[in-house]
Amino acid sequence: MRDRCWLPERLSGGSDERSDAFCLVTGASTGIGRELANRCAVHHFDLLVAADEPEIENAAEELRGFGVHVDTVQADLATIDGVDRLIAAIGGRQVDALLANAGRGLGDTFLNQDIEDIRHVLDTNITGTLYLIHQVGNEMRRHGSGRILITGSVAGFIPGSFHAIYNASKAFLDSFAAAMGNELKGTGVTVTCLMPGAIETEFFRRAGLMDTKLGTAKKDDPAEVAKQGFDAMMNGESSIITGLTNKLQVAAASLLPSSTTAEQHRKKAAPGTAKHP
């Protein structure tokens, strides 16, 4: 078993020295996932990056500019087959850090949504993510070391009117990350839940939210969010809510009735709200 006690200390070095560390990042073609992969490359981690779109190859080419080895997998991580392809690409290497970031959203009312689209969100955000973590996490526990970062969301604290499936899926991940982290105490494996707010990515366009206040509002910088999440993971922190506004939003959600927070979300996420002041 290799000694990995160096992992947190590498954050402060800025050294050009190469490490033999290896990490896996999902949803790495754009947004937070792309920036998380950048943070890994900056700190000299070799990478296996995955996404369900061909842009993952462009991301990998840029990452190689940091002087690290980068492998790619283009697969639908909502499927068992897609996750199995990703696991096969690990090729027996010991994963030092798993950044489980792949996720999907879906706008409009639940009853207006296509059930296959609903299932795809759930299978991406929950089923595929859990399967991957289960496979990699067991290897980490066997070796007695590893870092797991799960991209949750402050949305998990709020009933997501007109975004109900996504918010509920993030509530699951937020809770799951905390529970799994507690279960792994003393094993050498840590679990960190990254809980950002709205981020400037392709997410809102893909979720069909560009006619909403939520989709058109000013959003946080994915690079800064990724940096905070990466640092928290490397320090073994259990969770991080990025941004003061998001921290205040979570605090308010814990005090207000769910009916109130659901109504507040409706005013931002209902179709057509982008047209209203």
C-alpha positions as CSV (number, residue, x, y, z in Angstrom):
1,M,0.0,0.0,0.0
2,R,1.4,3.4,-1.0
3,D,1.6,6.1,1.6
4,R,-0.8,9.0,0.7
5,C,-0.5,11.1,3.7
6,W,1.1,13.7,1.4
7,L,-2.2,14.5,-0.4
8,P,-3.4,17.5,1.6
9,E,0.0,19.1,1.8
10,R,0.3,19.2,-2.0
11,L,-2.3,22.0,-2.0
12,S,0.2,24.6,-0.7
13,G,3.3,23.6,-2.6
14,G,2.9,24.9,-6.2
15,S,5.8,22.5,-6.9
16,D,6.7,21.2,-10.4
17,E,7.4,17.8,-8.9
18,R,5.2,15.1,-10.4
19,S,3.3,12.8,-8.2
20,D,1.9,9.3,-8.9
21,A,-1.5,10.3,-7.8
22,F,-4.5,9.4,-10.0
23,C,-8.0,10.8,-9.9
24,L,-11.3,10.3,-11.7
25,V,-13.6,13.1,-12.6
26,T,-17.1,12.7,-14.1
27,G,-19.1,15.4,-15.9
28,A,-15.7,16.8,-16.8
29,S,-16.4,18.3,-20.3
30,T,-17.9,21.6,-19.0
31,G,-18.7,23.6,-15.9
32,I,-17.7,22.6,-12.4
33,G,-16.5,19.2,-13.6
34,R,-14.1,20.7,-16.1
35,E,-12.8,23.1,-13.5
36,L,-12.4,20.3,-10.9
37,A,-10.3,18.4,-13.5
38,N,-8.2,21.6,-13.9
39,R,-7.6,21.7,-10.2
40,C,-6.5,18.1,-10.2
41,A,-4.1,18.7,-13.1
42,V,-2.7,21.8,-11.5
43,H,-1.8,19.7,-8.5
44,H,-0.1,17.0,-10.7
45,F,-2.8,14.3,-10.6
46,D,-3.0,12.0,-13.6
47,L,-6.6,11.9,-14.7
48,L,-9.4,9.8,-16.1
49,V,-12.2,12.1,-17.2
50,A,-15.6,11.2,-18.3
51,A,-18.7,12.7,-19.8
52,D,-21.5,11.7,-22.2
53,E,-20.5,14.1,-25.0
54,P,-17.6,14.4,-27.4
55,E,-16.4,17.7,-25.9
56,I,-14.6,15.6,-23.3
57,E,-11.8,15.1,-25.8
58,N,-11.3,18.9,-26.0
59,A,-11.2,19.1,-22.2
60,A,-8.6,16.3,-22.1
61,E,-6.4,18.0,-24.6
62,E,-6.3,21.2,-22.5
63,L,-5.6,19.2,-19.3
64,R,-2.6,17.5,-20.9
65,G,-1.1,21.0,-21.2
66,F,-0.5,20.8,-17.5
67,G,2.0,17.9,-18.1
68,V,-0.2,15.2,-16.7
69,H,-1.5,12.0,-18.3
70,V,-5.2,12.1,-19.2
71,D,-7.4,9.3,-20.3
72,T,-11.0,9.8,-21.5
73,V,-14.3,7.9,-21.5
74,Q,-17.3,9.1,-23.4
75,A,-20.2,7.2,-21.9
76,D,-23.7,7.8,-20.5
77,L,-23.2,7.5,-16.8
78,A,-26.9,7.1,-16.2
79,T,-26.5,3.5,-17.3
80,I,-24.8,0.6,-15.6
81,D,-23.0,-0.2,-18.9
82,G,-21.7,3.4,-19.1
83,V,-20.3,3.2,-15.5
84,D,-18.9,-0.3,-16.2
85,R,-17.0,1.2,-19.2
86,L,-15.6,3.9,-16.9
87,I,-14.6,1.4,-14.3
88,A,-12.9,-0.8,-16.9
89,A,-10.9,2.3,-18.0
90,I,-9.4,2.6,-14.5
91,G,-7.4,-0.5,-15.6
92,G,-6.4,-1.6,-12.1
93,R,-5.0,1.7,-11.1
94,Q,-5.5,2.8,-7.5
95,V,-7.8,5.9,-7.5
96,D,-6.6,8.5,-5.0
97,A,-9.5,10.9,-5.6
98,L,-13.0,10.3,-7.1
99,L,-14.8,13.5,-8.0
100,A,-18.4,12.4,-8.8
101,N,-19.8,15.4,-10.5
102,A,-22.0,14.2,-13.4
103,G,-25.5,15.6,-13.1
104,R,-28.6,16.6,-15.1
105,G,-31.5,19.0,-14.5
106,L,-35.0,19.2,-15.8
107,G,-37.4,22.2,-15.8
108,D,-41.2,22.6,-15.9
109,T,-43.8,20.9,-13.8
110,F,-43.4,17.3,-12.8
111,L,-46.6,16.2,-14.6
112,N,-45.5,17.9,-17.8
113,Q,-42.2,16.1,-18.0
114,D,-41.6,13.0,-20.0
115,I,-41.1,10.0,-17.7
116,E,-38.0,8.9,-19.6
117,D,-36.4,12.4,-19.1
118,I,-37.2,12.1,-15.4
119,R,-35.6,8.7,-15.2
120,H,-32.5,9.9,-17.0
121,V,-32.0,12.7,-14.4
122,L,-32.5,10.3,-11.5
123,D,-30.2,7.6,-13.1
124,T,-27.5,10.2,-13.8
125,N,-27.7,12.1,-10.5
126,I,-28.3,9.2,-8.2
127,T,-28.2,5.6,-9.6
128,G,-25.1,5.9,-11.8
129,T,-23.3,8.1,-9.2
130,L,-24.0,5.6,-6.4
131,Y,-22.9,2.7,-8.5
132,L,-19.6,4.4,-9.4
133,I,-18.9,5.4,-5.7
134,H,-19.7,1.9,-4.5
135,Q,-17.2,0.4,-6.9
136,V,-14.4,2.9,-6.4
137,G,-15.1,3.4,-2.7
138,N,-14.7,-0.2,-1.9
139,E,-11.3,-0.3,-3.5
140,M,-10.3,2.9,-1.5
141,R,-11.5,1.3,1.7
142,R,-9.5,-1.9,0.9
143,H,-6.4,0.2,0.4
144,G,-7.1,2.4,3.4
145,S,-6.9,5.8,1.6
146,G,-8.8,8.0,-0.7
147,R,-10.8,11.2,-1.2
148,I,-14.4,11.3,-2.6
149,L,-16.0,14.5,-3.6
150,I,-19.7,14.4,-4.4
151,T,-21.3,17.4,-6.1
152,G,-24.5,18.1,-4.2
153,S,-26.2,21.5,-4.1
154,V,-27.9,24.0,-1.9
155,A,-30.9,23.1,-4.0
156,G,-31.1,20.0,-1.8
157,F,-32.3,22.1,1.0
158,I,-35.2,23.7,-0.9
159,P,-38.4,22.1,-2.4
160,G,-37.8,22.8,-6.1
161,S,-41.1,23.9,-7.6
162,F,-40.7,23.5,-11.4
163,H,-37.4,21.8,-10.8
164,A,-38.7,19.1,-8.4
165,I,-36.8,16.1,-9.6
166,Y,-33.4,17.9,-9.7
167,N,-33.8,19.4,-6.2
168,A,-35.0,16.1,-4.7
169,S,-32.0,14.3,-6.3
170,K,-29.6,16.8,-4.8
171,A,-31.3,16.4,-1.4
172,F,-30.6,12.7,-1.7
173,L,-26.9,13.3,-2.5
174,D,-26.4,15.9,0.2
175,S,-27.8,13.4,2.8
176,F,-26.0,10.4,1.3
177,A,-22.6,12.1,1.3
178,A,-22.9,13.0,5.0
179,A,-24.0,9.5,6.0
180,M,-21.3,7.8,3.9
181,G,-18.6,10.1,5.3
182,N,-19.6,9.1,8.8
183,E,-19.6,5.4,8.0
184,L,-16.0,5.7,6.7
185,K,-14.6,7.3,9.8
186,G,-11.3,5.7,10.7
187,T,-10.8,4.0,7.3
188,G,-8.5,6.6,5.7
189,V,-11.2,7.4,3.1
190,T,-13.0,10.8,3.4
191,V,-16.2,12.0,1.7
192,T,-16.8,15.7,0.9
193,C,-20.1,17.2,-0.4
194,L,-19.7,20.2,-2.5
195,M,-22.9,22.3,-2.3
196,P,-22.9,25.3,-4.7
197,G,-25.7,27.5,-5.8
198,A,-26.4,28.5,-9.4
199,I,-23.3,28.3,-11.5
200,E,-22.5,29.9,-14.9
201,T,-22.5,26.7,-17.0
202,E,-24.5,24.9,-19.7
203,F,-26.6,23.3,-17.1
204,F,-29.5,25.7,-17.3
205,R,-29.8,25.7,-21.0
206,R,-29.7,21.9,-21.1
207,A,-32.4,21.8,-18.4
208,G,-34.7,24.0,-20.4
209,L,-34.6,26.9,-17.8
210,M,-33.6,29.8,-20.0
211,D,-37.0,31.4,-19.9
212,T,-36.9,31.5,-16.1
213,K,-35.4,33.9,-13.6
214,L,-33.3,31.1,-12.3
215,G,-31.8,30.4,-15.7
216,T,-31.1,34.0,-16.6
217,A,-29.9,35.4,-13.3
218,K,-26.2,36.2,-12.5
219,K,-24.4,33.1,-11.4
220,D,-21.3,32.0,-9.6
221,D,-18.0,31.4,-11.3
222,P,-17.4,27.6,-11.7
223,A,-13.6,28.0,-11.4
224,E,-13.9,29.5,-7.9
225,V,-16.5,26.9,-6.8
226,A,-14.3,24.1,-8.0
227,K,-11.3,25.5,-6.2
228,Q,-13.2,25.6,-2.9
229,G,-14.6,22.1,-3.4
230,F,-11.2,20.7,-4.4
231,D,-9.5,22.3,-1.3
232,A,-12.3,21.0,1.0
233,M,-11.9,17.5,-0.5
234,M,-8.1,17.5,0.0
235,N,-8.5,18.7,3.6
236,G,-11.0,15.9,4.3
237,E,-13.8,18.3,5.1
238,S,-17.3,16.7,5.2
239,S,-19.0,19.5,3.3
240,I,-18.7,23.0,1.9
241,I,-21.4,25.4,0.9
242,T,-19.8,27.9,-1.5
243,G,-20.6,31.6,-1.3
244,L,-22.2,33.8,1.5
245,T,-25.5,34.2,-0.3
246,N,-25.9,30.4,-0.6
247,K,-25.0,29.9,3.1
248,L,-27.7,32.5,4.0
249,Q,-30.2,30.7,1.7
250,V,-29.5,27.4,3.4
251,A,-29.9,29.0,6.8
252,A,-33.2,30.6,5.9
253,A,-34.5,27.3,4.4
254,S,-33.9,25.6,7.7
255,L,-36.1,28.1,9.5
256,L,-38.9,28.7,7.0
257,P,-41.8,26.3,6.3
258,S,-41.3,24.2,3.2
259,S,-44.5,25.7,1.7
260,T,-42.8,29.1,1.9
261,T,-39.5,28.0,0.3
262,A,-41.4,26.1,-2.4
263,E,-43.3,29.3,-3.3
264,Q,-40.1,31.3,-3.4
265,H,-38.6,28.8,-5.7
266,R,-41.7,28.9,-7.9
267,K,-41.1,32.6,-8.5
268,K,-37.6,31.9,-9.9
269,A,-38.1,28.6,-11.7
270,A,-41.6,28.7,-13.2
271,P,-41.6,29.0,-17.1
272,G,-41.9,32.6,-18.2
273,T,-40.6,34.2,-15.0
274,A,-37.6,35.6,-16.9
275,K,-40.0,38.1,-18.6
276,H,-41.2,39.5,-15.3
277,P,-39.3,42.1,-13.2
